[in-house]
Amino acid sequence: MSDYQLQPYSEDALPEIINPEGASIANTYLANACSLSETSRALSLPTYEIAATLQQPLIKTYVNGILRETGYRHMVKIAEKLDELVDRKWIELEEAEIGSNKDIADLLALHHKMRMDMSKLLQADLEKNVPSRVNQTQVNVYGKGNYGKLMEKLLDG
């Protein structure tokens, strides 16, 4: 089972309504490592129909969201493996008492670059999702009737 299959279509994944056929095509496409030909074989549909479905805005948003989330998870897994590798290299250097500091420096530089890249990607996603702030002023007009007089007395004290 691939990482893509861990994220099936759900209302939580995409609040808008996707037709069941589109969801089926999208999930099969993701489960088959984003291969149009494999998806076509799995669903017994022509490739052009699958491609057209995947270009629909809601389907495209859904697929891109799943791919982005999966990419972040893979970056985290890679960073964890790199942490383990750095720890093993440190142990090797301490045990051997001779060795190249260049190896460990290269690993640490790679680790830092990956962390910075992940940070930039996450920041870019956050900035896209932050709604712009618009200052609005509400003016209440209560009229000249009894309600208006009552509101004026209450507000003015």
GROMACS elastic network, one bead per residue, 0.5 to 0.9 nm:
[ bonds ]
;  ai    aj funct       b0    kb
    1     4     6  0.81451   500
    1     5     6  0.64151   500
    1     6     6  0.79269   500
    1    31     6  0.81588   500
    2     5     6  0.54912   500
    2     6     6  0.71338   500
    2    30     6  0.89259   500
    2    31     6  0.66350   500
    2    32     6  0.86609   500
    2    33     6  0.83456   500
    3     6     6  0.53401   500
    3     7     6  0.75176   500
    3    31     6  0.81826   500
    3    70     6  0.69269   500
    4     7     6  0.58127   500
    4     8     6  0.78812   500
    4    27     6  0.79632   500
    4    30     6  0.55668   500
    4    31     6  0.55563   500
    4    32     6  0.86023   500
    4    33     6  0.78373   500
    4    66     6  0.73391   500
    4    67     6  0.77472   500
    4    70     6  0.70855   500
    5     8     6  0.61251   500
    5    27     6  0.73322   500
    5    28     6  0.85730   500
    5    30     6  0.71303   500
    5    31     6  0.54608   500
    7    10     6  0.83743   500
    7    13     6  0.81994   500
    7    27     6  0.84102   500
    7    66     6  0.70358   500
    8    13     6  0.82752   500
    8    23     6  0.87258   500
    8    27     6  0.64604   500
    9    12     6  0.82788   500
    9    13     6  0.65133   500
    9    14     6  0.78035   500
    9    18     6  0.89510   500
    9    23     6  0.62358   500
    9    24     6  0.81715   500
    9    26     6  0.83647   500
    9    27     6  0.68977   500
    9    62     6  0.83148   500
   10    13     6  0.52674   500
   10    14     6  0.66708   500
   10    15     6  0.81749   500
   10    23     6  0.89769   500
   11    14     6  0.52981   500
   11    15     6  0.50383   500
   11    16     6  0.73523   500
   11    17     6  0.75979   500
   11    18     6  0.88976   500
   12    15     6  0.59388   500
   13    62     6  0.71895   500
   13    65     6  0.81821   500
   13    66     6  0.82370   500
   14    17     6  0.75286   500
   14    18     6  0.81270   500
   14    58     6  0.81532   500
   14    61     6  0.81675   500
   14    62     6  0.62224   500
   14    65     6  0.88046   500
   15    18     6  0.87865   500
   16    58     6  0.74235   500
   17    58     6  0.80905   500
   18    21     6  0.82819   500
   18    22     6  0.64144   500
   18    23     6  0.62697   500
   18    58     6  0.66602   500
   18    59     6  0.70369   500
   19    22     6  0.53519   500
   19    23     6  0.63063   500
   19    24     6  0.87113   500
   20    23     6  0.50143   500
   20    24     6  0.60637   500
   20    25     6  0.86050   500
   21    24     6  0.50808   500
   21    25     6  0.62091   500
   21    26     6  0.85786   500
   21    53     6  0.89380   500
   22    25     6  0.51211   500
   22    26     6  0.60477   500
   22    27     6  0.85506   500
   22    50     6  0.87826   500
   22    53     6  0.63315   500
   22    54     6  0.76839   500
   22    56     6  0.87894   500
   22    59     6  0.66507   500
   23    26     6  0.50571   500
   23    27     6  0.60380   500
   23    28     6  0.84352   500
   23    59     6  0.72662   500
   23    62     6  0.88387   500
   24    27     6  0.52753   500
   24    28     6  0.60444   500
   24    29     6  0.84134   500
   24    43     6  0.89255   500
   25    28     6  0.51745   500
   25    29     6  0.59572   500
   25    30     6  0.85942   500
   25    39     6  0.74522   500
   25    43     6  0.77506   500
   25    50     6  0.67766   500
   25    53     6  0.75940   500
   25    54     6  0.77482   500
   26    29     6  0.50462   500
   26    30     6  0.62208   500
   26    31     6  0.85855   500
   26    50     6  0.86264   500
   26    53     6  0.82574   500
   26    54     6  0.67679   500
   26    59     6  0.67615   500
   26    60     6  0.84859   500
   26    62     6  0.79929   500
   26    63     6  0.64898   500
   27    30     6  0.50802   500
   27    31     6  0.60205   500
   27    32     6  0.85468   500
   27    63     6  0.81236   500
   28    32     6  0.60733   500
   28    33     6  0.87928   500
   28    34     6  0.84156   500
   28    38     6  0.87873   500
   28    39     6  0.59406   500
   28    42     6  0.76173   500
   28    43     6  0.79002   500
   29    32     6  0.52478   500
   29    33     6  0.66483   500
   29    35     6  0.62720   500
   29    36     6  0.67827   500
   29    38     6  0.77948   500
   29    39     6  0.53000   500
   29    40     6  0.86779   500
   29    50     6  0.86246   500
   29    54     6  0.88104   500
   29    63     6  0.87414   500
   30    33     6  0.53927   500
   30    34     6  0.51086   500
   30    35     6  0.80060   500
   30    39     6  0.86821   500
   30    63     6  0.74265   500
   30    66     6  0.84044   500
   30    67     6  0.82054   500
   31    34     6  0.72320   500
   31    35     6  0.89560   500
   31    39     6  0.84788   500
   32    35     6  0.58203   500
   32    36     6  0.83296   500
   32    38     6  0.61523   500
   32    39     6  0.62817   500
   32    42     6  0.86695   500
   33    38     6  0.85099   500
   34    38     6  0.82971   500
   34    39     6  0.78983   500
   35    38     6  0.53268   500
   35    39     6  0.61235   500
   35    40     6  0.84856   500
   36    39     6  0.51088   500
   36    40     6  0.59775   500
   36    41     6  0.86586   500
   36    47     6  0.61939   500
   36    48     6  0.88554   500
   36    50     6  0.70545   500
   36    51     6  0.71941   500
   37    41     6  0.62571   500
   37    42     6  0.86115   500
   37    46     6  0.87782   500
   37    47     6  0.64532   500
   38    41     6  0.51202   500
   38    42     6  0.60741   500
   38    43     6  0.85989   500
   39    42     6  0.50372   500
   39    43     6  0.60737   500
   39    44     6  0.80785   500
   39    45     6  0.81003   500
   39    47     6  0.79738   500
   39    50     6  0.77437   500
   40    43     6  0.54198   500
   40    44     6  0.54987   500
   40    45     6  0.50564   500
   40    46     6  0.58530   500
   40    47     6  0.54412   500
   40    48     6  0.89983   500
   40    49     6  0.87806   500
   40    50     6  0.69851   500
   41    44     6  0.50520   500
   41    45     6  0.70046   500
   41    46     6  0.84223   500
   41    47     6  0.87840   500
   42    45     6  0.80874   500
   43    46     6  0.87693   500
   45    48     6  0.85124   500
   45    49     6  0.68829   500
   45    50     6  0.71117   500
   46    49     6  0.54785   500
   46    50     6  0.66958   500
   46    51     6  0.88988   500
   47    50     6  0.51531   500
   47    51     6  0.61340   500
   47    52     6  0.85818   500
   48    51     6  0.50059   500
   48    52     6  0.60416   500
   48    53     6  0.85479   500
   49    52     6  0.51082   500
   49    53     6  0.61655   500
   49    54     6  0.86144   500
   50    53     6  0.51162   500
   50    54     6  0.61512   500
   50    55     6  0.86998   500
   51    54     6  0.51423   500
   51    55     6  0.63548   500
   52    55     6  0.52123   500
   52    56     6  0.68579   500
   53    56     6  0.54819   500
   53    59     6  0.71715   500
   53    60     6  0.85219   500
   54    57     6  0.80613   500
   54    58     6  0.87529   500
   54    59     6  0.56825   500
   54    60     6  0.56491   500
   54    63     6  0.80632   500
   55    58     6  0.85154   500
   55    59     6  0.69148   500
   55    60     6  0.56972   500
   56    59     6  0.54071   500
   56    60     6  0.58813   500
   56    61     6  0.85405   500
   57    60     6  0.50795   500
   57    61     6  0.60720   500
   57    62     6  0.85681   500
   58    61     6  0.51599   500
   58    62     6  0.61859   500
   58    63     6  0.87021   500
   59    62     6  0.50611   500
   59    63     6  0.61519   500
   59    64     6  0.85012   500
   60    63     6  0.52264   500
   60    64     6  0.59958   500
   60    65     6  0.84182   500
   61    64     6  0.52196   500
   61    65     6  0.60087   500
   61    66     6  0.86574   500
   62    65     6  0.52018   500
   62    66     6  0.63526   500
   62    67     6  0.87187   500
   63    66     6  0.52294   500
   63    67     6  0.61766   500
   63    68     6  0.85833   500
   64    67     6  0.50535   500
   64    68     6  0.60021   500
   64    69     6  0.85659   500
   65    68     6  0.51300   500
   65    69     6  0.62040   500
   65    70     6  0.85490   500
   66    69     6  0.52011   500
   66    70     6  0.60816   500
   66    71     6  0.84985   500
   67    70     6  0.50455   500
   67    71     6  0.59998   500
   67    72     6  0.86396   500
   68    71     6  0.50214   500
   68    72     6  0.63215   500
   68    73     6  0.87419   500
   69    72     6  0.51642   500
   69    73     6  0.63410   500
   69    74     6  0.87196   500
   70    73     6  0.50389   500
   70    74     6  0.61950   500
   70    75     6  0.86335   500
   71    74     6  0.50622   500
   71    75     6  0.61878   500
   71    76     6  0.86727   500
   72    75     6  0.50471   500
   72    76     6  0.62981   500
   72    77     6  0.87155   500
   72   118     6  0.77347   500
   72   121     6  0.88945   500
   72   122     6  0.86745   500
   73    76     6  0.51195   500
   73    77     6  0.62735   500
   73    78     6  0.86726   500
   74    78     6  0.60998   500
   74    79     6  0.85116   500
   75    78     6  0.51032   500
   75    79     6  0.61208   500
   75    80     6  0.86215   500
   75   114     6  0.80069   500
   75   115     6  0.88509   500
   75   118     6  0.73521   500
   76    79     6  0.50593   500
   76    80     6  0.61969   500
   76    81     6  0.86954   500
   76   118     6  0.86514   500
   77    80     6  0.50976   500
   77    81     6  0.62722   500
   77    82     6  0.86051   500
   78    81     6  0.51092   500
   78    82     6  0.61273   500
   78    83     6  0.86213   500
   78   114     6  0.89889   500
   79    83     6  0.61843   500
   79    84     6  0.87304   500
   79   111     6  0.69100   500
   79   114     6  0.73516   500
   79   115     6  0.76463   500
   80    83     6  0.50271   500
   80    84     6  0.64086   500
   80    85     6  0.87216   500
   81    84     6  0.50647   500
   81    85     6  0.62179   500
   81    86     6  0.86959   500
   82    86     6  0.61562   500
   82    87     6  0.85745   500
   82   107     6  0.76258   500
   82   108     6  0.87913   500
   82   110     6  0.87153   500
   82   111     6  0.67358   500
   83    86     6  0.51829   500
   83    87     6  0.62503   500
   83    88     6  0.87160   500
   83   108     6  0.89597   500
   83   111     6  0.78043   500
   84    87     6  0.50946   500
   84    88     6  0.62267   500
   84    89     6  0.86500   500
   85    88     6  0.51041   500
   85    89     6  0.61588   500
   85    90     6  0.86493   500
   85   107     6  0.81906   500
   86    89     6  0.50613   500
   86    90     6  0.62251   500
   86    91     6  0.87095   500
   86   104     6  0.67006   500
   86   107     6  0.65902   500
   86   108     6  0.73292   500
   86   111     6  0.89739   500
   87    90     6  0.51597   500
   87    91     6  0.63672   500
   87    92     6  0.87312   500
   88    91     6  0.50826   500
   88    92     6  0.61688   500
   88    93     6  0.86583   500
   89    93     6  0.61421   500
   89    94     6  0.85948   500
   89   103     6  0.80285   500
   89   104     6  0.66181   500
   90    93     6  0.51444   500
   90    94     6  0.62150   500
   90    95     6  0.86123   500
   90   104     6  0.74323   500
   91    94     6  0.51350   500
   91    95     6  0.60662   500
   91    96     6  0.84961   500
   92    95     6  0.51794   500
   92    96     6  0.59389   500
   92    97     6  0.81439   500
   92    98     6  0.89748   500
   92    99     6  0.82955   500
   93    96     6  0.53417   500
   93    97     6  0.56652   500
   93    98     6  0.63020   500
   93    99     6  0.58311   500
   93   100     6  0.78716   500
   93   101     6  0.82426   500
   94    97     6  0.51943   500
   94    98     6  0.78444   500
   94    99     6  0.88855   500
   95    98     6  0.82580   500
   96    99     6  0.69543   500
   99   102     6  0.87391   500
   99   103     6  0.86224   500
  100   103     6  0.58921   500
  100   104     6  0.75703   500
  101   104     6  0.53988   500
  101   105     6  0.61136   500
  101   106     6  0.86016   500
  102   106     6  0.59771   500
  102   107     6  0.85321   500
  103   106     6  0.52398   500
  103   107     6  0.63045   500
  103   108     6  0.86878   500
  104   107     6  0.50741   500
  104   108     6  0.61020   500
  104   109     6  0.85380   500
  105   108     6  0.50949   500
  105   109     6  0.60768   500
  105   110     6  0.85601   500
  106   109     6  0.51010   500
  106   110     6  0.61560   500
  106   111     6  0.85127   500
  107   110     6  0.50982   500
  107   111     6  0.60306   500
  107   112     6  0.85740   500
  108   112     6  0.60782   500
  108   113     6  0.85510   500
  109   112     6  0.51296   500
  109   113     6  0.61622   500
  109   114     6  0.86348   500
  110   113     6  0.51122   500
  110   114     6  0.61765   500
  110   115     6  0.86396   500
  111   114     6  0.52193   500
  111   115     6  0.62544   500
  111   116     6  0.86877   500
  112   115     6  0.51448   500
  112   116     6  0.61725   500
  112   117     6  0.86095   500
  113   116     6  0.51457   500
  113   117     6  0.61366   500
  113   118     6  0.86126   500
  114   117     6  0.50995   500
  114   118     6  0.61482   500
  114   119     6  0.85248   500
  115   118     6  0.51314   500
  115   119     6  0.60920   500
  115   120     6  0.86657   500
  116   120     6  0.62013   500
  116   121     6  0.86834   500
  117   120     6  0.51362   500
  117   121     6  0.62816   500
  117   122     6  0.86745   500
  118   121     6  0.51306   500
  118   122     6  0.61552   500
  118   123     6  0.85093   500
  119   122     6  0.52026   500
  119   123     6  0.60612   500
  119   124     6  0.85662   500
  120   123     6  0.50698   500
  120   124     6  0.60841   500
  120   125     6  0.86467   500
  121   124     6  0.51264   500
  121   125     6  0.62936   500
  121   126     6  0.86759   500
  122   125     6  0.51463   500
  122   126     6  0.62114   500
  122   127     6  0.86815   500
  123   126     6  0.50366   500
  123   127     6  0.61617   500
  123   128     6  0.86488   500
  124   127     6  0.51631   500
  124   128     6  0.62913   500
  124   129     6  0.88146   500
  125   128     6  0.51491   500
  125   129     6  0.63731   500
  125   130     6  0.88585   500
  126   129     6  0.52211   500
  126   130     6  0.62911   500
  127   130     6  0.53675   500
  127   131     6  0.84872   500
  128   131     6  0.79189   500
  130   133     6  0.88966   500
  141   148     6  0.78822   500
  142   145     6  0.80488   500
  142   147     6  0.68093   500
  142   149     6  0.80737   500
  142   151     6  0.71059   500
  142   152     6  0.82691   500
  143   146     6  0.84614   500
  143   147     6  0.73845   500
  143   149     6  0.80154   500
  144   147     6  0.75815   500
  144   148     6  0.52080   500
  144   149     6  0.65733   500
  145   148     6  0.52784   500
  145   149     6  0.64067   500
  145   150     6  0.87098   500
  146   149     6  0.51488   500
  146   150     6  0.61123   500
  146   151     6  0.86186   500
  147   150     6  0.50977   500
  147   151     6  0.61471   500
  147   152     6  0.86113   500
  148   151     6  0.51645   500
  148   152     6  0.61770   500
  148   153     6  0.87022   500
  149   152     6  0.51322   500
  149   153     6  0.62852   500
  149   154     6  0.86876   500
  150   153     6  0.51968   500
  150   154     6  0.62276   500
  150   155     6  0.86438   500
  151   154     6  0.50406   500
  151   155     6  0.59965   500
  151   156     6  0.83555   500
  152   155     6  0.51991   500
  152   156     6  0.58153   500
  152   157     6  0.81638   500
  153   156     6  0.53316   500
  153   157     6  0.58081   500
  154   157     6  0.53807   500
